Amino acid sequence: MIHSGELRDRTPVATAASPSPYAVVGFWRNPFGELTRDERVRLAVVEAGPLLHYLHTTKTVTPARVPALQFLGDCGYGKTTNLLVLESLLPGARRVYYPETGPRPKLPLDSPVLIVDEAQRMGWWRRREMLKYHGPLVIGTHKDLTACLVQNGFAVWTIDVAQSKPSHVVADALNRRIAASLLDVETLPTYRIEDALAGRLNERFSGNLRRMEAFLYDAFQSYVSESSAWPPVV
């Protein structure tokens, strides 16, 4: 996904006559730019029901085990989006993000559900604290932590976010962005991304939604400023 600073540099300049440079094509922004946290949750395509059921029932089925959900994969496949959605649905849940550099934040071990983003960056001391946690655990990580979780009493369900997603799911995710950025949602059929195009994007970018969005961001900029074709040819 494009960082907000990059978007400011590359977005056409609005004028007094046209408050939004995208208004001429029926939008108030480029739909494939950076989203707010609330928008990421609202527009996400996440089947949360089975995930919530697992967190709520595993302790009952296997009392000796604490449920852990592990979202595994590289950047751009949706780990953080899944974590944000679950945080919004789990009362009292608290999410901790570990940056590449800088201090390692403390874990809120008193929260009823602990959510750890970029768990592979924790460092051994913070990981040791996490493994002593006794409530439902949700993590996003590039490194598979199943072995150490199981050894410390967790029942682990791993979701490989890099697995290929059906074309209609990719299309839905992209079209939600488009619909949320239109001045008039009734014009969505003109701009929507069909399943066939979503399938080609999926194949070209190996299922990495962030890279698809970056490609479509540039294509939409060209559509607005240079009257290039939309949807783009892939």
Backbone as CSV, one residue per row, in Angstrom:
resi,resn,N_x,N_y,N_z,CA_x,CA_y,CA_z,C_x,C_y,C_z
1,MET,0.839,-1.184,0.000,0.000,0.000,0.000,0.877,1.237,0.000
2,ILE,0.470,2.283,-0.702,1.246,3.508,-0.776,1.168,4.245,0.556
3,HIS,2.275,4.755,1.036,2.266,5.508,2.269,1.644,6.881,2.036
4,SER,1.052,7.452,3.094,0.320,8.707,2.949,1.211,9.836,2.448
5,GLY,2.465,9.852,2.856,3.363,10.887,2.368,3.538,10.828,0.869
6,GLU,3.626,9.605,0.320,3.758,9.440,-1.122,2.501,9.918,-1.827
7,LEU,1.345,9.670,-1.216,0.097,10.080,-1.837,0.030,11.598,-1.962
8,ARG,0.470,12.295,-0.962,0.424,13.756,-1.024,1.294,14.268,-2.170
9,ASP,2.425,13.630,-2.374,3.332,14.069,-3.424,2.768,13.808,-4.822
10,ARG,1.969,12.752,-4.966,1.584,12.312,-6.284,0.131,12.650,-6.640
11,THR,-0.625,13.189,-5.687,-2.021,13.494,-5.933,-2.152,14.807,-6.695
12,PRO,-2.995,14.878,-7.755,-3.213,16.137,-8.460,-3.688,17.223,-7.508
13,VAL,-3.331,18.457,-7.807,-3.665,19.574,-6.939,-5.087,20.050,-7.215
14,ALA,-5.870,20.209,-6.131,-7.223,20.723,-6.282,-7.186,22.223,-6.565
15,THR,-8.225,22.727,-7.197,-8.348,24.153,-7.483,-9.649,24.663,-6.884
16,ALA,-9.791,26.002,-6.879,-11.018,26.596,-6.349,-12.229,26.145,-7.147
17,ALA,-12.055,25.968,-8.448,-13.175,25.572,-9.303,-13.540,24.112,-9.105
18,SER,-12.584,23.300,-8.700,-12.813,21.869,-8.512,-12.169,21.440,-7.216
19,PRO,-12.955,21.374,-6.106,-12.381,21.047,-4.802,-11.598,19.738,-4.802
20,SER,-12.027,18.778,-5.612,-11.296,17.530,-5.730,-10.873,17.335,-7.169
21,PRO,-9.605,17.051,-7.428,-9.170,16.820,-8.803,-9.798,15.564,-9.408
22,TYR,-10.397,14.727,-8.570,-11.018,13.500,-9.053,-12.505,13.677,-9.367
23,ALA,-13.052,14.852,-9.028,-14.490,15.061,-9.196,-14.927,14.931,-10.647
24,VAL,-14.045,15.262,-11.570,-14.406,15.216,-12.989,-14.742,13.796,-13.436
25,VAL,-14.219,12.791,-12.736,-14.542,11.407,-13.081,-15.455,10.765,-12.033
26,GLY,-16.006,11.607,-11.153,-17.008,11.111,-10.219,-16.483,10.570,-8.903
27,PHE,-15.248,10.911,-8.539,-14.648,10.435,-7.290,-14.239,11.622,-6.424
28,TRP,-14.074,11.364,-5.135,-13.539,12.409,-4.258,-12.102,12.127,-3.856
29,ARG,-11.561,10.969,-4.276,-10.167,10.618,-4.023,-9.805,9.451,-4.932
30,ASN,-8.519,9.131,-4.970,-8.079,7.912,-5.617,-8.452,6.748,-4.693
31,PRO,-9.260,5.801,-5.159,-9.742,4.747,-4.264,-8.678,3.774,-3.779
32,PHE,-7.489,3.831,-4.363,-6.478,2.827,-4.030,-5.339,3.395,-3.199
33,GLY,-5.574,4.558,-2.608,-4.590,5.150,-1.715,-4.734,4.655,-0.289
34,GLU,-4.034,5.312,0.611,-4.019,4.906,2.015,-5.401,5.067,2.646
35,LEU,-5.817,4.075,3.428,-7.077,4.131,4.148,-6.819,4.446,5.619
36,THR,-7.826,5.030,6.263,-7.734,5.191,7.706,-7.935,3.831,8.365
37,ARG,-7.616,3.769,9.632,-7.804,2.520,10.382,-9.263,2.068,10.340
38,ASP,-10.190,3.016,10.567,-11.610,2.661,10.561,-12.053,2.187,9.182
39,GLU,-11.544,2.808,8.131,-11.900,2.384,6.777,-11.369,0.984,6.489
40,ARG,-10.181,0.686,6.950,-9.623,-0.657,6.720,-10.531,-1.726,7.316
41,VAL,-11.074,-1.438,8.492,-11.985,-2.389,9.133,-13.304,-2.460,8.374
42,ARG,-13.847,-1.295,8.034,-15.172,-1.244,7.403,-15.172,-1.858,6.012
43,LEU,-14.083,-1.717,5.266,-14.033,-2.186,3.885,-13.398,-3.569,3.747
44,ALA,-12.950,-4.151,4.840,-12.241,-5.432,4.776,-13.167,-6.563,4.344
45,VAL,-12.594,-7.507,3.607,-13.295,-8.740,3.255,-12.683,-9.842,4.118
46,VAL,-13.281,-10.046,5.266,-12.777,-11.016,6.243,-13.954,-11.856,6.738
47,GLU,-13.835,-13.159,6.641,-14.852,-14.064,7.170,-14.521,-14.313,8.641
48,ALA,-15.063,-13.441,9.494,-14.656,-13.442,10.897,-15.362,-14.509,11.727
49,GLY,-16.514,-14.991,11.290,-17.298,-15.927,12.098,-16.524,-17.141,12.582
50,PRO,-15.891,-17.907,11.689,-15.132,-19.084,12.141,-13.966,-18.728,13.067
51,LEU,-13.355,-17.567,12.850,-12.235,-17.150,13.694,-12.708,-16.865,15.117
52,LEU,-13.826,-16.146,15.226,-14.385,-15.841,16.544,-14.845,-17.116,17.249
53,HIS,-15.456,-18.007,16.500,-15.919,-19.273,17.076,-14.737,-20.053,17.657
54,TYR,-13.634,-20.073,16.929,-12.439,-20.790,17.406,-11.936,-20.189,18.711
55,LEU,-11.864,-18.879,18.780,-11.353,-18.227,19.983,-12.280,-18.439,21.176
56,HIS,-13.574,-18.498,20.905,-14.542,-18.605,22.000,-14.733,-20.037,22.498
57,THR,-14.505,-21.032,21.641,-14.871,-22.410,22.008,-13.696,-23.337,22.279
58,THR,-12.505,-23.003,21.816,-11.371,-23.929,21.956,-11.086,-24.278,23.409
59,LYS,-11.158,-23.300,24.287,-10.873,-23.539,25.704,-11.878,-24.517,26.304
60,THR,-13.120,-24.468,25.793,-14.143,-25.382,26.300,-13.890,-26.802,25.819
61,VAL,-13.496,-26.934,24.567,-13.268,-28.257,23.974,-11.989,-28.893,24.507
62,THR,-10.944,-28.076,24.619,-9.655,-28.571,25.124,-9.212,-27.674,26.285
63,PRO,-9.707,-27.937,27.487,-9.456,-27.044,28.633,-7.979,-26.812,28.932
64,ALA,-7.137,-27.774,28.566,-5.709,-27.633,28.874,-4.990,-26.724,27.889
65,ARG,-5.683,-26.288,26.860,-5.048,-25.486,25.819,-5.674,-24.094,25.725
66,VAL,-4.843,-23.094,25.417,-5.299,-21.721,25.192,-5.344,-21.483,23.685
67,PRO,-6.447,-20.928,23.149,-6.532,-20.743,21.704,-5.609,-19.640,21.194
68,ALA,-4.949,-19.940,20.085,-4.105,-18.948,19.411,-4.387,-18.984,17.923
69,LEU,-4.651,-17.821,17.360,-4.782,-17.660,15.913,-3.496,-17.043,15.390
70,GLN,-2.908,-17.663,14.367,-1.670,-17.156,13.785,-1.895,-16.837,12.307
71,PHE,-1.791,-15.546,11.971,-1.857,-15.123,10.572,-0.421,-15.033,10.067
72,LEU,-0.098,-15.912,9.126,1.285,-16.106,8.701,1.464,-15.659,7.251
73,GLY,2.501,-14.840,6.996,2.793,-14.439,5.630,3.578,-13.142,5.577
74,ASP,4.051,-12.811,4.378,4.825,-11.590,4.177,3.916,-10.363,4.153
75,CYS,4.529,-9.195,4.012,3.784,-7.938,3.952,2.869,-7.904,2.722
76,GLY,1.704,-7.303,2.892,0.832,-7.038,1.750,-0.269,-8.045,1.513
77,TYR,-0.339,-9.081,2.328,-1.335,-10.136,2.117,-2.533,-10.041,3.061
78,GLY,-2.520,-9.098,3.991,-3.713,-8.891,4.805,-3.618,-9.275,6.266
79,LYS,-2.419,-9.505,6.779,-2.305,-9.876,8.191,-2.890,-8.792,9.096
80,THR,-2.420,-7.569,8.924,-2.854,-6.491,9.808,-4.342,-6.223,9.664
81,THR,-4.863,-6.300,8.451,-6.297,-6.083,8.256,-7.108,-7.095,9.054
82,ASN,-6.716,-8.358,9.016,-7.403,-9.371,9.814,-7.330,-9.049,11.304
83,LEU,-6.175,-8.608,11.763,-6.016,-8.281,13.178,-6.895,-7.108,13.580
84,LEU,-6.973,-6.096,12.729,-7.799,-4.919,13.028,-9.279,-5.290,13.087
85,VAL,-9.704,-6.145,12.174,-11.107,-6.578,12.179,-11.421,-7.334,13.463
86,LEU,-10.556,-8.263,13.851,-10.802,-9.024,15.070,-10.770,-8.124,16.301
87,GLU,-9.868,-7.175,16.317,-9.819,-6.240,17.449,-11.142,-5.494,17.583
88,SER,-11.745,-5.119,16.461,-13.013,-4.383,16.489,-14.181,-5.249,16.951
89,LEU,-14.046,-6.574,16.842,-15.139,-7.489,17.166,-15.002,-8.169,18.521
90,LEU,-13.835,-8.079,19.138,-13.571,-8.760,20.407,-13.531,-7.734,21.540
91,PRO,-14.548,-7.695,22.374,-14.592,-6.701,23.461,-13.348,-6.779,24.350
92,GLY,-12.740,-5.625,24.560,-11.582,-5.549,25.435,-10.262,-5.944,24.806
93,ALA,-10.309,-6.442,23.562,-9.071,-6.863,22.898,-8.149,-5.670,22.700
94,ARG,-6.854,-5.922,22.842,-5.871,-4.856,22.636,-4.786,-5.357,21.700
95,ARG,-4.460,-4.501,20.730,-3.474,-4.855,19.707,-2.179,-4.092,19.961
96,VAL,-1.069,-4.810,19.849,0.264,-4.211,19.985,1.012,-4.439,18.684
97,TYR,1.579,-3.362,18.153,2.361,-3.438,16.911,3.840,-3.282,17.243
98,TYR,4.665,-4.181,16.684,6.112,-4.106,16.892,6.786,-3.559,15.637
99,PRO,7.402,-2.374,15.754,8.071,-1.770,14.596,9.404,-2.448,14.302
100,GLU,9.959,-2.131,13.140,11.258,-2.713,12.767,12.371,-2.244,13.687
101,THR,12.304,-0.971,14.081,13.333,-0.419,14.963,12.661,0.330,16.107
102,GLY,13.457,0.638,17.122,12.938,1.395,18.250,12.545,0.498,19.399
103,PRO,12.018,1.112,20.471,11.643,0.359,21.665,10.566,-0.684,21.365
104,ARG,10.632,-1.785,22.092,9.621,-2.826,21.961,8.509,-2.555,22.976
105,PRO,7.283,-2.280,22.506,6.210,-1.933,23.444,5.890,-3.065,24.422
106,LYS,5.386,-2.670,25.587,4.962,-3.657,26.573,3.679,-4.337,26.106
107,LEU,3.486,-5.550,26.559,2.273,-6.293,26.234,1.210,-6.041,27.300
108,PRO,-0.020,-5.736,26.901,-1.107,-5.547,27.871,-1.640,-6.898,28.341
109,LEU,-0.920,-7.539,29.226,-1.222,-8.908,29.627,-2.498,-9.017,30.462
110,ASP,-3.086,-7.866,30.840,-4.344,-7.887,31.577,-5.560,-7.817,30.665
111,SER,-5.347,-7.727,29.340,-6.481,-7.654,28.420,-7.069,-9.044,28.210
112,PRO,-8.386,-9.136,27.952,-9.019,-10.448,27.780,-8.598,-11.177,26.511
113,VAL,-8.185,-10.422,25.500,-7.651,-10.990,24.257,-6.437,-10.169,23.864
114,LEU,-5.332,-10.842,23.589,-4.095,-10.158,23.209,-3.850,-10.339,21.720
115,ILE,-3.614,-9.218,21.025,-3.352,-9.238,19.585,-1.973,-8.635,19.345
116,VAL,-1.108,-9.401,18.696,0.274,-8.970,18.470,0.534,-8.907,16.963
117,ASP,0.890,-7.727,16.482,1.171,-7.516,15.057,2.675,-7.450,14.840
118,GLU,3.163,-8.186,13.837,4.594,-8.324,13.554,5.305,-9.007,14.724
119,ALA,4.772,-10.150,15.121,5.292,-10.861,16.298,6.725,-11.339,16.109
120,GLN,7.159,-11.490,14.853,8.530,-11.957,14.615,9.568,-10.918,15.050
121,ARG,9.130,-9.685,15.336,10.049,-8.622,15.732,10.114,-8.429,17.248
122,MET,9.441,-9.258,18.010,9.253,-8.984,19.431,10.547,-8.964,20.243
123,GLY,11.474,-9.833,19.921,12.619,-10.032,20.798,12.289,-11.118,21.815
124,TRP,13.320,-11.759,22.326,13.096,-12.954,23.134,12.360,-12.661,24.432
125,TRP,12.595,-11.493,25.066,11.966,-11.213,26.354,10.465,-10.991,26.197
126,ARG,10.082,-10.196,25.209,8.654,-9.956,24.973,7.961,-11.246,24.530
127,ARG,8.643,-12.064,23.754,8.034,-13.326,23.330,7.818,-14.233,24.541
128,ARG,8.776,-14.215,25.437,8.626,-15.023,26.649,7.387,-14.571,27.431
129,GLU,7.170,-13.266,27.518,5.979,-12.752,28.198,4.709,-13.207,27.478
130,MET,4.725,-13.127,26.145,3.553,-13.531,25.363,3.211,-15.000,25.600
131,LEU,4.238,-15.839,25.670,4.008,-17.276,25.822,3.473,-17.635,27.208
132,LYS,3.541,-16.713,28.155,2.966,-16.936,29.480,1.543,-16.419,29.592
133,TYR,1.047,-15.799,28.526,-0.305,-15.235,28.528,-1.332,-16.364,28.593
134,HIS,-2.421,-16.149,29.351,-3.384,-17.216,29.581,-4.729,-16.985,28.884
135,GLY,-4.815,-15.953,28.062,-6.068,-15.708,27.354,-5.915,-15.992,25.875
136,PRO,-7.019,-15.878,25.121,-6.928,-16.061,23.668,-5.895,-15.108,23.063
137,LEU,-5.112,-15.651,22.126,-4.006,-14.914,21.524,-4.193,-14.879,20.005
138,VAL,-3.967,-13.701,19.420,-4.026,-13.535,17.967,-2.737,-12.850,17.537
139,ILE,-2.030,-13.441,16.574,-0.764,-12.840,16.149,-0.693,-12.760,14.627
140,GLY,0.028,-11.756,14.158,0.420,-11.655,12.762,1.926,-11.762,12.705
141,THR,2.446,-12.621,11.841,3.884,-12.874,11.848,4.374,-13.341,10.488
142,HIS,5.625,-13.029,10.191,6.280,-13.552,8.988,6.905,-14.919,9.259
143,LYS,7.130,-15.217,10.523,7.791,-16.458,10.920,6.800,-17.351,11.650
144,ASP,6.760,-18.619,11.278,5.841,-19.569,11.901,6.272,-19.838,13.354
145,LEU,5.386,-19.485,14.289,5.690,-19.648,15.710,4.924,-20.820,16.327
146,THR,4.404,-21.711,15.481,3.579,-22.816,15.969,4.292,-23.644,17.035
147,ALA,5.532,-24.027,16.778,6.242,-24.935,17.685,6.327,-24.366,19.093
148,CYS,6.764,-23.119,19.226,6.921,-22.558,20.575,5.559,-22.295,21.224
149,LEU,4.541,-21.976,20.425,3.205,-21.781,20.989,2.653,-23.090,21.551
150,VAL,2.771,-24.155,20.781,2.265,-25.458,21.229,3.011,-25.919,22.480
151,GLN,4.319,-25.722,22.499,5.124,-26.129,23.651,4.712,-25.400,24.925
152,ASN,4.083,-24.229,24.762,3.691,-23.425,25.925,2.179,-23.449,26.174
153,GLY,1.512,-24.478,25.658,0.132,-24.716,26.041,-0.933,-24.111,25.159
154,PHE,-0.563,-23.647,23.962,-1.547,-23.068,23.057,-2.022,-24.101,22.034
155,ALA,-3.288,-23.995,21.673,-3.829,-24.721,20.523,-3.832,-23.739,19.360
156,VAL,-3.108,-24.045,18.299,-2.817,-23.066,17.254,-3.578,-23.368,15.963
157,TRP,-4.236,-22.339,15.447,-4.814,-22.386,14.109,-4.045,-21.367,13.266
158,THR,-3.360,-21.842,12.241,-2.572,-20.967,11.374,-3.323,-20.684,10.083
159,ILE,-3.443,-19.409,9.765,-4.044,-18.985,8.502,-2.930,-18.436,7.624
160,ASP,-2.654,-19.119,6.527,-1.618,-18.686,5.582,-2.227,-17.630,4.671
161,VAL,-1.945,-16.363,4.969,-2.591,-15.270,4.234,-2.090,-15.166,2.801
162,ALA,-0.954,-15.791,2.490,-0.404,-15.732,1.135,-1.052,-16.752,0.196
163,GLN,-1.892,-17.614,0.738,-2.591,-18.565,-0.125,-3.463,-17.822,-1.124
164,SER,-3.549,-18.364,-2.328,-4.317,-17.717,-3.390,-5.774,-17.533,-2.982
165,LYS,-6.287,-16.334,-3.229,-7.682,-16.031,-2.924,-8.520,-16.118,-4.206
166,PRO,-9.769,-16.551,-4.120,-10.630,-16.590,-5.309,-10.761,-15.206,-5.938
167,SER,-10.926,-15.187,-7.250,-11.012,-13.917,-7.981,-12.138,-13.035,-7.457
168,HIS,-13.272,-13.647,-7.088,-14.405,-12.830,-6.640,-14.118,-12.154,-5.301
169,VAL,-13.264,-12.774,-4.476,-12.900,-12.165,-3.197,-11.992,-10.957,-3.439
170,VAL,-11.026,-11.105,-4.338,-10.150,-9.984,-4.692,-10.968,-8.847,-5.307
171,ALA,-11.875,-9.182,-6.212,-12.724,-8.171,-6.845,-13.564,-7.440,-5.801
172,ASP,-14.104,-8.172,-4.854,-14.919,-7.564,-3.798,-14.103,-6.567,-2.989
173,ALA,-12.886,-6.962,-2.621,-12.024,-6.072,-1.831,-11.722,-4.778,-2.587
174,LEU,-11.425,-4.887,-3.872,-11.088,-3.699,-4.668,-12.322,-2.846,-4.938
175,ASN,-13.452,-3.493,-5.192,-14.671,-2.739,-5.485,-15.228,-2.029,-4.261
176,ARG,-14.974,-2.554,-3.087,-15.376,-1.844,-1.872,-14.628,-0.518,-1.766
177,ARG,-13.362,-0.524,-2.140,-12.586,0.723,-2.146,-13.176,1.713,-3.150
178,ILE,-13.505,1.200,-4.323,-14.063,2.073,-5.357,-15.377,2.684,-4.886
179,ALA,-16.273,1.854,-4.360,-17.580,2.336,-3.909,-17.444,3.393,-2.812
180,ALA,-16.464,3.204,-1.908,-16.275,4.140,-0.798,-15.672,5.463,-1.239
181,SER,-15.200,5.536,-2.479,-14.526,6.746,-2.966,-15.324,7.490,-4.020
182,LEU,-16.464,6.946,-4.408,-17.302,7.578,-5.421,-18.126,8.713,-4.820
183,LEU,-18.354,9.747,-5.620,-19.278,10.802,-5.214,-20.719,10.310,-5.279
184,ASP,-20.995,9.409,-6.207,-22.321,8.825,-6.362,-22.153,7.323,-6.558
185,VAL,-22.513,6.541,-5.541,-22.281,5.098,-5.593,-23.067,4.427,-6.715
186,GLU,-24.091,5.113,-7.245,-24.878,4.538,-8.340,-24.039,4.367,-9.604
187,THR,-22.920,5.062,-9.681,-22.062,4.944,-10.873,-21.051,3.808,-10.761
188,LEU,-21.120,3.025,-9.703,-20.166,1.939,-9.492,-20.048,0.995,-10.690
189,PRO,-21.149,0.584,-11.337,-20.992,-0.347,-12.465,-20.047,0.141,-13.551
190,THR,-19.908,1.454,-13.698,-19.016,2.008,-14.712,-17.555,1.745,-14.381
191,TYR,-17.229,1.664,-13.103,-15.835,1.609,-12.674,-15.445,0.280,-12.029
192,ARG,-16.412,-0.577,-11.785,-16.135,-1.783,-11.023,-15.114,-2.686,-11.717
193,ILE,-14.417,-3.450,-10.914,-13.438,-4.419,-11.405,-14.106,-5.784,-11.449
194,GLU,-14.169,-6.365,-12.631,-14.814,-7.655,-12.801,-13.898,-8.778,-12.308
195,ASP,-14.515,-9.938,-12.079,-13.760,-11.081,-11.553,-12.603,-11.486,-12.465
196,ALA,-12.811,-11.373,-13.782,-11.758,-11.784,-14.715,-10.512,-10.913,-14.557
197,LEU,-10.717,-9.595,-14.427,-9.582,-8.692,-14.217,-8.940,-8.950,-12.859
198,ALA,-9.751,-9.171,-11.852,-9.212,-9.476,-10.523,-8.362,-10.742,-10.564
199,GLY,-8.782,-11.720,-11.349,-8.007,-12.948,-11.493,-6.655,-12.695,-12.125
200,ARG,-6.620,-11.830,-13.126,-5.343,-11.509,-13.780,-4.425,-10.733,-12.831
201,LEU,-5.009,-9.809,-12.061,-4.219,-9.085,-11.063,-3.670,-10.050,-10.010
202,ASN,-4.525,-10.957,-9.590,-4.139,-11.949,-8.588,-2.947,-12.767,-9.073
203,GLU,-2.998,-13.156,-10.331,-1.918,-13.963,-10.895,-0.645,-13.130,-11.064
204,ARG,-0.795,-11.919,-11.568,0.381,-11.084,-11.826,1.129,-10.738,-10.543
205,PHE,0.378,-10.478,-9.461,1.004,-10.033,-8.218,1.000,-11.114,-7.138
206,SER,0.787,-12.358,-7.568,0.873,-13.516,-6.666,0.015,-13.355,-5.414
207,GLY,-1.162,-12.773,-5.587,-2.095,-12.642,-4.482,-1.791,-11.522,-3.509
208,ASN,-0.761,-10.708,-3.771,-0.385,-9.634,-2.850,-1.278,-8.417,-3.097
209,LEU,-2.243,-8.220,-2.215,-3.233,-7.169,-2.410,-2.605,-5.778,-2.362
210,ARG,-1.603,-5.600,-1.550,-0.956,-4.286,-1.457,-0.308,-3.904,-2.789
211,ARG,0.307,-4.874,-3.458,0.924,-4.594,-4.756,-0.147,-4.342,-5.823
212,MET,-1.255,-5.047,-5.741,-2.368,-4.778,-6.668,-2.866,-3.343,-6.486
213,GLU,-3.028,-2.932,-5.236,-3.520,-1.584,-4.947,-2.542,-0.521,-5.447
214,ALA,-1.241,-0.772,-5.295,-0.240,0.180,-5.785,-0.312,0.306,-7.304
215,PHE,-0.463,-0.815,-7.988,-0.606,-0.800,-9.447,-1.864,-0.045,-9.856
216,LEU,-2.978,-0.309,-9.195,-4.235,0.346,-9.534,-4.220,1.825,-9.154
217,TYR,-3.485,2.172,-8.101,-3.339,3.590,-7.742,-2.730,4.365,-8.914
218,ASP,-1.626,3.846,-9.440,-0.954,4.510,-10.565,-1.843,4.523,-11.813
219,ALA,-2.539,3.414,-12.055,-3.421,3.350,-13.226,-4.552,4.358,-13.105
220,PHE,-5.075,4.528,-11.895,-6.173,5.487,-11.707,-5.669,6.913,-11.839
221,GLN,-4.466,7.178,-11.353,-3.884,8.512,-11.535,-3.761,8.839,-13.031
222,SER,-3.315,7.856,-13.803,-3.184,8.068,-15.252,-4.549,8.261,-15.896
223,TYR,-5.537,7.546,-15.413,-6.902,7.694,-15.929,-7.405,9.118,-15.708
224,VAL,-7.128,9.676,-14.534,-7.610,11.020,-14.202,-6.817,12.099,-14.940
225,SER,-5.496,11.978,-14.936,-4.659,13.069,-15.460,-4.342,12.947,-16.946
226,GLU,-4.386,11.710,-17.482,-3.995,11.508,-18.878,-5.078,10.835,-19.720
227,SER,-6.263,10.641,-19.122,-7.380,9.985,-19.815,-7.011,8.587,-20.307
228,SER,-6.187,7.886,-19.535,-5.848,6.503,-19.857,-7.078,5.619,-19.660
229,ALA,-6.988,4.393,-20.147,-8.122,3.480,-20.062,-8.386,3.063,-18.625
230,TRP,-9.675,2.906,-18.318,-10.098,2.323,-17.042,-11.269,1.396,-17.295
231,PRO,-11.206,0.188,-16.730,-10.127,-0.431,-15.953,-8.864,-0.636,-16.790
232,PRO,-7.721,-0.713,-16.165,-6.474,-0.851,-16.920,-6.355,-2.227,-17.549
233,VAL,-5.522,-2.308,-18.556,-5.240,-3.583,-19.214,-4.164,-4.302,-18.413
234,VAL,-4.410,-5.558,-18.101,-3.440,-6.364,-17.346,-3.083,-7.583,-18.170
